[in-house]
């Protein structure tokens, strides 16, 4: 969340989707009641360190670590929250004070806090447990909204690939040390993840569609979701048909691996230095594309999801229950889960981040990878377009025509290669220091100085400082 977004929440005041909590030194039970009511209604933001009138008082910095720990523990305690949730408190500085906040997404299941059902009505968290009509309407609303919750009473554990459970546990523990799934039985994990459900309209109880999609045998998936398939296509030379194709119709856990491998096979990898870490940006982009197309699609439609790799872009489309229509960017969207159970499961095993982060990640990493911007278009068919053609060589040509005008064919390859590698750094930084260049191009300081000297002579770069403190920037 940016400061501007935070200020807008303060200006809006408490309401159906915004709640302030004083909570200076510790959490109170009211926070978990609000989590429950937001999950059952439209979702919303909880801000800690804010008085009811919107005055920012901040939280005790010394208490933050314990507050974050207690928040996660309570949400993963089935005696407190059922089904359990995986959310984290985030930090933001405001008026020299530290504020904690969390975005609570809508759940496809009815959430209970201490065995009570809460709903959000205007600014209040209302206990509706004893109101049969209100609880029935809540179950009806959620059941009709989310296909993933359809119960299949004749699907038993024998129809599920429980042999994948050890891997699921390991993925969860690797991503979240001391994850509660570590000490749970297979059935406890399935129930904790909301994959074993009850339809309160019909009385059916059993594994739901989310469970089948995540763990079902291939034949069981085809029976429960006949239209489910993800069509991965490479179309670079044979534009009328395809150069390579992969039809994926297995469980979502293994589908993720297959689709990631397909993208890795047919796109170039690029490693960049981000926060002093060497990062494969291509992997991050692929991760967001694949997790989105598997998690945020409407499985009741026979429309096949597609990932198409072309010369200048990756293009995806999948059927969608649109909450709005038009282009999405980090400044104009409110995160809304299309399949909350699947989304939460992917977060738990580290294959997706918190709700809303996917859009920000795609904008961030696409800019670094190609210099372009992604397009995300929401409608009955959700489309994502990731540009690939603006590679860093083209970026360097756009920055200065001197690259082609002044470099001879003889020396172009070396200097242009260096420029190609360091160009993405300038997307987020004005200067690049000599040590960073050495890391990126994997050459000695003496060799790097020789390359950079040539680029300076060509009036592409200018330098400041000497020796180890030397740094470079593009000439505008």
SVG drawing of the C-alpha trace seen along z (x, -y; Angstrom):
<svg xmlns="http://www.w3.org/2000/svg" viewBox="-35 -14 77 59">
<polyline fill="none" stroke="black" stroke-width="0.4" points="0.0,0.0 1.3,-3.5 1.0,-6.5 -1.6,-8.0 -3.7,-4.9 -3.5,-4.9 -4.5,-8.6 -7.6,-7.8 -8.6,-5.1 -8.3,-7.6 -10.3,-10.2 -13.0,-7.7 -13.6,-6.9 -14.9,-3.7 -17.6,-1.9 -18.6,1.3 -15.0,2.2 -12.8,0.1 -12.2,0.5 -10.0,-1.4 -8.5,0.3 -6.6,-1.6 -4.5,1.5 -1.4,-0.3 0.3,2.4 -1.6,5.6 -4.4,7.1 -7.9,7.3 -10.7,9.8 -12.5,7.2 -9.9,7.5 -10.8,11.2 -14.5,10.4 -13.8,7.9 -11.7,10.4 -14.6,12.8 -17.3,10.2 -15.1,8.8 -14.5,12.4 -18.3,13.0 -19.3,9.8 -17.2,7.8 -13.7,7.9 -11.9,4.8 -9.0,3.1 -8.3,3.2 -6.0,0.4 -4.2,0.7 -3.0,-2.4 -5.9,-4.6 -8.6,-6.0 -12.3,-5.9 -12.2,-9.5 -9.3,-8.7 -6.6,-10.2 -3.3,-8.5 -1.7,-7.5 0.5,-4.6 1.4,-1.3 4.2,-0.6 7.2,0.3 8.4,2.6 5.2,4.6 5.0,5.0 6.8,8.4 4.6,9.9 1.4,8.5 2.3,9.9 3.1,13.3 -0.2,13.4 -2.2,12.4 -0.9,15.2 -1.2,17.7 -4.8,16.9 -5.9,17.0 -4.4,20.5 -6.0,21.6 -9.3,23.5 -10.6,22.8 -10.5,19.1 -11.1,18.9 -12.8,21.6 -11.9,22.2 -8.4,21.0 -7.0,18.0 -3.5,17.1 -3.1,13.3 -0.2,11.1 -0.1,7.6 1.8,5.1 3.6,1.9 3.4,-1.6 4.9,-4.9 2.5,-7.8 3.2,-11.1 6.3,-9.6 4.2,-6.9 4.1,-3.2 0.7,-1.8 -0.2,1.8 -2.8,2.9 -4.2,6.0 -6.5,6.5 -9.0,9.2 -10.4,10.8 -13.8,12.3 -13.9,16.0 -16.0,18.5 -16.8,20.2 -18.7,18.9 -16.1,17.8 -16.6,18.3 -14.9,16.5 -15.0,18.4 -17.9,20.5 -19.9,17.4 -20.9,16.1 -20.3,12.3 -21.5,10.2 -20.5,6.7 -23.5,4.3 -22.5,0.7 -19.7,-0.1 -20.5,2.8 -19.5,6.5 -22.8,8.1 -23.2,11.5 -25.9,13.3 -25.3,16.8 -28.9,17.0 -30.6,15.5 -31.5,18.5 -32.6,16.5 -29.4,14.3 -27.1,17.3 -29.0,19.2 -28.8,16.2 -25.1,15.9 -24.5,19.6 -26.8,19.2 -24.9,16.1 -21.5,17.7 -22.6,21.0 -24.0,19.3 -21.0,17.1 -18.1,19.6 -18.0,22.7 -15.0,24.0 -17.3,24.9 -19.6,27.3 -19.7,30.5 -19.1,33.9 -20.4,36.3 -19.2,39.5 -15.6,38.3 -13.6,40.1 -10.0,40.0 -9.4,42.9 -10.2,40.5 -7.6,38.0 -3.8,38.0 -2.9,38.0 0.6,39.2 1.3,35.5 0.7,34.5 4.4,34.9 5.4,32.5 2.6,30.0 3.8,30.0 7.4,29.4 6.4,26.5 4.4,24.9 7.2,25.3 9.8,24.1 7.8,20.9 6.5,20.4 8.7,22.0 6.7,23.6 3.7,23.7 0.7,25.3 0.4,28.0 3.7,29.5 2.1,31.4 -1.4,32.0 -2.7,35.3 -3.7,35.3 -7.4,35.0 -6.7,32.2 -4.9,30.2 -7.7,30.8 -10.3,29.5 -8.0,26.7 -7.8,25.6 -11.6,25.7 -11.4,28.5 -13.9,30.7 -17.2,28.8 -20.9,29.0 -23.7,27.6 -26.3,26.2 -29.0,26.1 -28.9,29.8 -27.2,31.3 -24.4,32.7 -21.1,33.1 -17.8,34.1 -14.9,32.9 -15.5,29.9 -14.4,28.9 -11.3,27.1 -10.2,30.3 -10.7,32.2 -8.8,29.6 -5.9,29.6 -5.6,33.3 -8.0,35.3 -6.9,38.0 -7.1,36.9 -10.2,39.0 -11.9,37.6 -11.1,34.0 -12.5,34.7 -15.7,36.0 -16.2,33.1 -14.9,30.3 -15.3,31.5 -14.2,28.2 -11.0,27.9 -7.9,27.7 -5.0,25.2 -3.7,24.9 -0.1,23.7 1.0,22.7 4.3,21.5 3.7,19.5 6.8,17.8 7.6,19.2 4.4,21.0 1.9,18.2 -1.1,20.0 -0.8,23.0 1.9,23.4 5.5,24.5 4.9,26.3 1.8,27.1 1.0,28.6 -2.5,29.5 -2.6,29.6 -5.5,31.2 -4.0,32.7 -4.3,31.4 -3.4,27.8 -0.2,28.6 1.4,30.5 -0.2,28.2 1.8,25.3 5.0,27.2 4.2,28.2 3.2,24.6 6.3,23.1 8.5,25.5 6.8,24.6 7.4,20.9 11.0,21.6 11.6,23.7 10.4,21.0 11.5,17.7 14.9,16.3 16.0,16.0 17.4,12.8 19.0,12.3 19.1,8.9 20.4,7.5 17.4,6.6 18.0,5.6 21.5,7.0 20.1,10.4 20.5,12.0 17.0,12.7 15.5,14.5 12.9,11.9 11.5,14.3 10.6,16.8 8.7,14.1 6.7,13.1 5.9,16.8 4.9,17.4 2.4,14.6 1.0,15.7 0.6,19.4 -0.8,18.9 -3.3,16.4 -4.6,18.5 -4.9,21.6 -6.4,19.8 -8.5,16.9 -10.5,18.6 -14.2,19.7 -14.2,23.5 -17.9,23.8 -17.2,22.7 -15.9,25.1 -13.9,22.2 -10.2,23.4 -7.6,21.2 -4.7,20.3 -1.1,19.3 0.3,18.2 4.0,17.3 4.7,15.2 7.8,13.3 7.0,10.1 4.6,11.1 3.1,13.7 -0.7,13.6 -3.2,15.4 -6.9,15.6 -9.4,17.5 -13.1,17.4 -13.9,15.0 -16.7,13.8 -16.0,10.1 -16.4,7.8 -15.6,4.9 -14.8,4.3 -11.7,2.7 -8.0,2.3 -6.4,3.0 -3.4,1.2 -1.9,1.0 -3.6,-2.4 -7.2,-1.6 -8.1,1.9 -9.3,3.4 -8.2,7.1 -11.1,9.6 -10.5,13.3 -12.3,15.3 -11.6,18.7 -10.6,17.9 -9.9,21.5 -7.6,22.1 -5.9,18.7 -5.3,19.3 -3.9,22.8 -1.4,21.4 -0.4,18.8 0.2,21.5 2.5,23.5 4.4,20.4 3.1,20.3 1.3,17.0 1.6,14.0 -1.0,12.1 -4.1,11.0 -3.4,8.0 0.4,8.5 0.2,10.2 -0.7,7.0 2.1,5.1 4.6,7.8 3.7,8.0 4.2,4.3 7.4,4.3 9.1,7.3 7.8,6.7 9.4,3.2 12.7,4.7 12.5,7.6 11.5,5.8 11.0,2.1 7.4,2.4 4.1,2.5 1.8,5.4 -1.9,5.2 -4.5,6.8 -8.0,6.6 -11.0,7.8 -14.2,8.9 -16.0,12.2 -12.7,13.3 -9.7,12.1 -6.7,11.2 -3.1,10.7 -0.5,9.4 3.2,9.3 5.5,7.6 8.7,9.3 10.0,7.3 11.4,4.3 14.5,6.2 17.3,4.1 19.3,3.8 16.3,2.0 16.0,0.0 19.6,-1.2 19.0,-2.1 16.0,-4.2 18.0,-5.9 20.7,-7.0 21.1,-6.6 24.8,-6.8 24.8,-3.1 24.2,-2.3 25.7,-5.5 29.1,-5.4 29.8,-1.7 31.4,0.1 30.4,3.7 33.7,4.8 33.2,3.5 29.4,3.4 28.9,6.8 30.9,6.4 29.7,2.9 26.2,3.5 26.2,6.7 27.3,4.8 24.7,2.1 22.0,4.8 22.8,6.3 22.9,3.1 20.0,1.2 17.2,2.7 19.0,1.3 18.2,-2.2 14.5,-1.5 14.6,-2.0 17.9,-3.8 19.6,-6.9 23.1,-5.7 24.8,-2.3 28.1,-1.8 31.1,0.1 30.7,3.0 27.1,3.6 28.3,3.6 31.0,6.2 28.3,8.5 25.9,8.1 28.4,8.8 30.6,11.2 33.9,9.5 36.8,8.1 36.9,4.3 39.7,3.7 37.7,5.3 34.5,3.4 36.4,0.1 37.6,0.7 34.0,1.4 32.6,-1.6 35.3,-3.9 34.2,-3.0 30.6,-3.8 31.7,-7.1 33.7,-8.0 30.6,-7.3 28.6,-9.8 26.2,-7.0 27.2,-7.1 28.8,-9.7 30.8,-8.9 31.2,-10.4 33.8,-9.5 36.9,-7.5 38.1,-3.9 35.8,-1.9 33.4,-4.9 33.0,-5.3 29.4,-5.3 27.7,-5.8 24.4,-7.1 22.9,-7.4 23.2,-10.7 19.7,-11.9"/>
</svg>
